[in-house]
Amino acid sequence: MKDEIKIRDLRKKEKYQIDDEYLNGYAKLCGIYGTVVYNSLCRHANYKTQEAWPAIETMAEQHNINRKSIIKGIQALESWGIVRIFKEKDEKNKRQKNNIYLLIDRSEWEPKPQSRVPVEDAEKEKAESLPYQSRVPVEDLTRVPVEDCKDYTEEKDYTLKDSATQSVATPSQESDNFFKNEETQKKAIDYLTTKGFNPNYALTEIKKFISYWTEPTMSGKKQRWETEKTYDVRRRLATWLNNSNKFNRSSLQTKRGIEV
């Protein structure tokens, strides 16, 4: 009986693939709209570059849902680091082109809740305000060894103290300080420069990182980073630089690449 059934042939180009890891937990986190969008992006992705640029309307039509649901799905995927979004404008008419979606390797995705660093005395609805067991304050980026930005599977036990109050700073406080304090941003740029980064590249990437995460929501009451369930600016910046090293097209990148 089975011999008479024709099964699909993955060697043919009309097939596409999705990561097993997505269905092993991330589908539940991103929800049905995130899964819908992820399927469309995998379907349209370039095999070598893993870039896709389907219009929102195209994805909505493919799944017979509205535009708002597609946008919600995109935001879910982006919040878990599964996709990165690049916005470009037409140089001739200055009009916005379709977004370019970059499918990120699953090793770079944000960890699932059960694999996050455990915390004590957690408040159920304010996980973003809780301290991790190990991290370095953004106010003192010069203390962060460059090798620690590459792999967080081996955490160092850093002391995280606020110099004024001697109390443990929260990820929310660290992030707020980074995005509002130009001096802290300058320290980050100087630190990257001392570690061999092209100064122009370091400045450009920090500005792009800040511009992306401080984009206001539709209501204008919050910035993008404030809508995340958890947000550690040091971890996010390290991931941003790692991904930029792999996929950045800018001529400002150093020839030897980014060593983080």
C-alpha positions as CSV (number, residue, x, y, z in Angstrom):
1,M,0.0,0.0,0.0
2,K,2.8,2.4,1.0
3,D,4.6,1.8,-2.3
4,E,1.6,3.2,-4.2
5,I,1.6,6.5,-2.2
6,K,3.7,9.3,-3.7
7,I,5.6,11.2,-0.9
8,R,7.1,14.6,-1.2
9,D,10.6,15.0,-2.7
10,L,12.6,17.6,-0.8
11,R,15.2,17.8,-3.6
12,K,12.7,19.7,-5.7
13,K,12.9,23.5,-5.5
14,E,9.3,24.0,-4.7
15,K,9.9,22.7,-1.2
16,Y,11.1,24.8,1.7
17,Q,12.4,24.0,5.2
18,I,11.9,25.4,8.7
19,D,14.1,24.8,11.8
20,D,13.1,21.9,14.1
21,E,13.9,24.1,17.0
22,Y,11.2,26.5,16.0
23,L,8.5,23.8,16.6
24,N,10.3,22.6,19.7
25,G,9.1,25.5,21.8
26,Y,9.4,28.7,19.8
27,A,6.1,28.2,18.0
28,K,4.2,28.4,21.3
29,L,6.2,31.5,22.2
30,C,5.6,33.3,18.9
31,G,2.0,32.3,18.6
32,I,0.0,31.4,15.5
33,Y,0.7,34.7,13.7
34,G,4.4,34.4,14.3
35,T,4.3,30.8,13.0
36,V,2.4,32.0,9.9
37,V,4.9,34.7,9.1
38,Y,7.9,32.3,9.8
39,N,6.5,29.9,7.2
40,S,6.2,32.6,4.6
41,L,9.7,33.9,5.3
42,C,11.2,30.4,5.0
43,R,9.3,30.0,1.8
44,H,10.6,33.2,0.3
45,A,14.1,33.1,1.7
46,N,17.2,33.1,-0.6
47,Y,18.9,29.7,-0.1
48,K,22.4,31.2,0.4
49,T,21.8,34.6,2.1
50,Q,18.6,33.6,4.0
51,E,17.1,37.0,3.1
52,A,13.4,37.3,2.3
53,W,11.5,40.4,1.3
54,P,7.8,39.5,0.8
55,A,5.3,42.3,1.2
56,I,3.1,42.3,4.2
57,E,0.1,42.2,1.9
58,T,1.5,39.1,0.2
59,M,1.9,37.2,3.4
60,A,-1.6,38.3,4.5
61,E,-3.1,37.0,1.2
62,Q,-1.2,33.7,1.5
63,H,-2.7,32.9,4.8
64,N,-6.0,34.7,4.4
65,I,-5.5,36.9,7.4
66,N,-5.4,40.7,7.9
67,R,-2.4,43.0,7.7
68,K,-2.4,43.7,11.4
69,S,-2.0,40.0,12.2
70,I,1.0,39.7,10.0
71,I,2.6,42.7,11.7
72,K,1.9,41.1,15.1
73,G,3.6,37.9,13.9
74,I,6.7,39.8,12.6
75,Q,7.1,41.6,16.0
76,A,6.9,38.2,17.8
77,L,9.6,36.7,15.6
78,E,11.8,39.8,16.0
79,S,11.4,39.9,19.8
80,W,12.8,36.4,20.0
81,G,15.7,37.1,17.7
82,I,14.5,34.7,15.0
83,V,14.5,37.4,12.3
84,R,16.3,40.7,11.9
85,I,14.5,43.5,9.9
86,F,16.3,45.9,7.6
87,K,14.4,48.9,6.2
88,E,15.6,50.5,2.9
89,K,14.4,53.4,0.8
90,D,14.4,53.7,-3.0
91,E,17.3,56.1,-3.8
92,K,15.3,57.7,-6.7
93,N,11.9,58.4,-5.2
94,K,12.9,58.1,-1.5
95,R,9.9,55.7,-1.0
96,Q,10.1,52.9,1.5
97,K,10.9,49.5,-0.1
98,N,9.7,46.2,1.2
99,N,11.4,45.2,4.4
100,I,14.3,42.8,4.1
101,Y,13.9,39.9,6.6
102,L,17.1,38.1,7.6
103,L,16.5,34.6,9.1
104,I,18.9,34.2,12.0
105,D,20.7,31.0,12.9
106,R,18.9,29.3,15.7
107,S,22.1,29.4,17.9
108,E,21.5,33.2,18.0
109,W,17.8,33.1,19.0
110,E,16.8,34.4,22.4
111,P,16.8,31.5,24.9
112,K,13.5,30.0,25.8
113,P,12.1,30.7,29.3
114,Q,13.2,27.4,30.8
115,S,16.8,28.0,29.7
116,R,17.1,31.5,31.0
117,V,19.3,32.3,34.0
118,P,17.2,31.6,37.1
119,V,16.4,34.5,39.4
120,E,15.2,34.8,43.0
121,D,12.3,36.6,44.5
122,A,10.8,37.0,41.0
123,E,7.7,39.2,40.4
124,K,5.5,37.4,38.0
125,E,4.6,40.4,35.7
126,K,7.9,42.3,36.0
127,A,10.6,39.8,34.8
128,E,12.4,42.6,33.0
129,S,13.1,44.4,36.3
130,L,14.8,41.4,37.9
131,P,18.5,40.9,38.2
132,Y,20.3,38.1,36.5
133,Q,22.7,36.0,38.5
134,S,25.6,37.1,36.4
135,R,26.0,40.3,34.3
136,V,28.1,43.5,34.1
137,P,26.5,46.9,34.4
138,V,26.3,49.0,31.2
139,E,27.7,51.9,33.2
140,D,31.0,50.0,33.3
141,L,31.4,48.5,29.8
142,T,35.2,48.7,30.0
143,R,35.1,45.9,32.5
144,V,33.5,43.5,30.0
145,P,36.2,41.1,28.6
146,V,35.8,40.9,24.9
147,E,35.7,37.1,24.9
148,D,32.6,37.3,27.2
149,C,30.6,38.9,24.4
150,K,30.9,35.9,22.2
151,D,29.4,33.0,24.1
152,Y,27.1,33.2,27.1
153,T,27.0,29.5,27.9
154,E,29.9,30.1,30.3
155,E,28.8,33.0,32.6
156,K,31.2,34.9,34.7
157,D,30.2,35.9,38.3
158,Y,30.5,39.6,38.1
159,T,29.5,41.9,40.9
160,L,26.7,44.2,39.8
161,K,26.5,47.3,42.0
162,D,25.3,50.8,41.6
163,S,28.1,53.1,42.7
164,A,25.7,55.5,44.4
165,T,23.3,53.2,46.2
166,Q,25.4,50.0,46.3
167,S,22.2,48.2,45.3
168,V,21.9,45.6,42.6
169,A,20.9,47.3,39.3
170,T,18.2,45.8,37.2
171,P,18.3,45.1,33.5
172,S,15.6,47.8,33.0
173,Q,17.7,50.4,34.8
174,E,20.8,49.5,32.9
175,S,19.0,49.7,29.6
176,D,17.4,53.0,30.5
177,N,20.8,54.4,31.4
178,F,22.4,53.3,28.2
179,F,19.8,54.7,25.9
180,K,19.5,58.0,27.7
181,N,23.1,58.6,28.7
182,E,25.4,59.7,25.9
183,E,28.5,59.3,28.1
184,T,27.7,55.6,28.6
185,Q,27.2,55.2,24.8
186,K,30.6,56.9,24.3
187,K,32.2,54.5,26.7
188,A,30.8,51.6,24.7
189,I,32.2,53.0,21.5
190,D,35.6,53.7,23.0
191,Y,35.8,50.2,24.5
192,L,35.1,48.6,21.1
193,T,37.7,50.8,19.5
194,T,40.4,49.8,22.0
195,K,39.6,46.2,21.2
196,G,40.5,46.7,17.5
197,F,37.2,47.8,16.0
198,N,37.1,50.3,13.2
199,P,36.1,53.5,15.0
200,N,33.6,54.5,12.3
201,Y,32.2,51.0,12.3
202,A,31.8,51.0,16.1
203,L,30.1,54.4,16.0
204,T,27.7,53.4,13.2
205,E,26.7,50.1,14.8
206,I,26.0,51.7,18.2
207,K,23.9,54.4,16.5
208,K,22.0,51.8,14.5
209,F,21.4,49.7,17.7
210,I,20.1,52.7,19.6
211,S,18.0,53.9,16.7
212,Y,16.4,50.5,16.4
213,W,15.6,49.8,20.0
214,T,14.4,53.4,20.9
215,E,11.8,53.4,18.1
216,P,8.6,54.5,19.8
217,T,5.5,52.3,19.8
218,M,2.3,53.4,17.9
219,S,1.0,54.9,21.1
220,G,4.2,56.8,21.7
221,K,4.2,55.9,25.3
222,K,7.1,53.3,25.2
223,Q,10.1,52.6,23.2
224,R,10.7,49.2,21.4
225,W,13.1,47.9,24.1
226,E,10.5,48.6,26.8
227,T,8.0,46.2,25.2
228,E,10.2,43.2,25.6
229,K,9.5,40.6,28.3
230,T,13.1,40.7,29.4
231,Y,15.9,43.0,28.1
232,D,19.5,43.0,29.0
233,V,21.2,45.7,26.9
234,R,24.7,44.1,27.2
235,R,23.5,40.8,25.9
236,R,21.4,42.4,23.1
237,L,24.3,44.5,22.0
238,A,26.7,41.5,21.9
239,T,24.1,39.6,19.8
240,W,23.7,42.6,17.5
241,L,27.4,42.9,16.8
242,N,27.8,39.1,16.3
243,N,25.0,39.2,13.7
244,S,26.4,42.3,12.0
245,N,29.7,40.6,11.7
246,K,28.0,37.8,9.7
247,F,25.6,39.7,7.6
248,N,26.6,43.4,7.6
249,R,27.1,44.8,4.1
250,S,28.7,48.0,5.2
251,S,32.2,48.9,3.9
252,L,33.0,50.3,7.4
253,Q,33.5,46.8,8.7
254,T,37.1,45.9,9.5
255,K,38.9,43.5,7.2
256,R,39.5,41.0,9.9
257,G,36.0,41.0,11.1
258,I,34.5,41.5,14.6
259,E,36.2,39.6,17.4
260,V,33.5,39.4,20.1
